Amino acid sequence: MKRLVHLVVEIARDPFGVPHVRASDPGDAWVGLGLAHAQDRLWQMELLRRAAFILQQPEGQALRGLRTYARQRMQCIDEAR
């Protein structure tokens, strides 16, 4: 199996959560950037999964419009695939 990173890659996040990637090789920097992006995306997917669970709970009429909107958006995303 081929190694993705040849030298040291450092990923530091500032107080706002913005990743700063430092590497001695441009290819290693791209791998580090991809890793930081994957970490952020995983957090987003978990947040959306939890939000979908909350929207599925029958809480009365207050969330009915929001649930309908979320279902329509998900349907559009599924059709685009």
C-alpha positions in Angstrom: 0.0 0.0 0.0 1.3 3.4 -0.9 1.9 6.0 1.9 -0.1 9.2 1.5 2.1 11.4 3.6 5.9 11.3 3.1 7.0 13.8 5.8 5.4 15.5 8.8 2.1 17.3 8.3 0.8 19.7 11.0 -2.9 20.7 11.2 -3.6 23.4 13.7 -7.0 25.1 14.2 -7.4 28.7 15.3 -10.0 29.8 17.9 -12.6 30.1 15.1 -12.0 26.4 14.0 -10.2 27.3 10.7 -7.6 24.7 9.9 -4.1 25.8 9.1 -2.1 23.1 7.4 1.7 23.1 7.4 3.8 20.6 5.5 7.2 20.5 3.8 5.8 19.0 0.6 2.9 20.3 -1.5 1.5 16.8 -1.8 1.5 16.3 1.9 -0.2 19.6 2.4 -3.0 18.5 0.1 -3.5 15.3 2.1 -3.6 17.3 5.3 -6.2 19.7 3.8 -8.3 16.7 2.7 -8.1 15.3 6.3 -9.2 18.6 7.8 -12.0 18.8 5.3 -13.1 15.3 6.1 -13.2 16.0 9.8 -15.4 19.1 9.3 -17.7 17.1 7.0 -18.1 14.3 9.5 -19.1 16.8 12.1 -21.7 18.3 9.7 -23.1 14.9 8.8 -23.5 14.0 12.5 -25.2 17.4 13.2 -27.7 16.8 10.3 -28.4 13.3 11.4 -29.3 14.5 14.9 -31.4 17.3 13.5 -33.3 14.9 11.3 -34.1 12.7 14.4 -35.4 15.7 16.2 -37.6 16.7 13.3 -39.1 13.2 13.1 -40.5 13.5 16.6 -44.2 14.4 16.7 -44.2 17.7 18.5 -47.4 19.0 17.2 -48.1 21.7 14.6 -45.2 23.9 15.4 -42.6 21.8 13.6 -44.9 20.5 10.9 -43.9 23.1 8.3 -40.2 22.6 9.0 -40.6 18.8 8.7 -42.3 19.2 5.4 -39.7 21.5 4.1 -36.9 19.2 5.2 -38.5 16.2 3.5 -38.9 18.1 0.3 -35.2 19.2 0.3 -34.1 15.6 1.0 -36.3 14.4 -1.8 -34.7 17.0 -4.2 -31.2 15.8 -3.1 -32.1 12.1 -3.7 -33.5 12.9 -7.1 -30.4 14.8 -8.1 -28.2 11.7 -7.5 
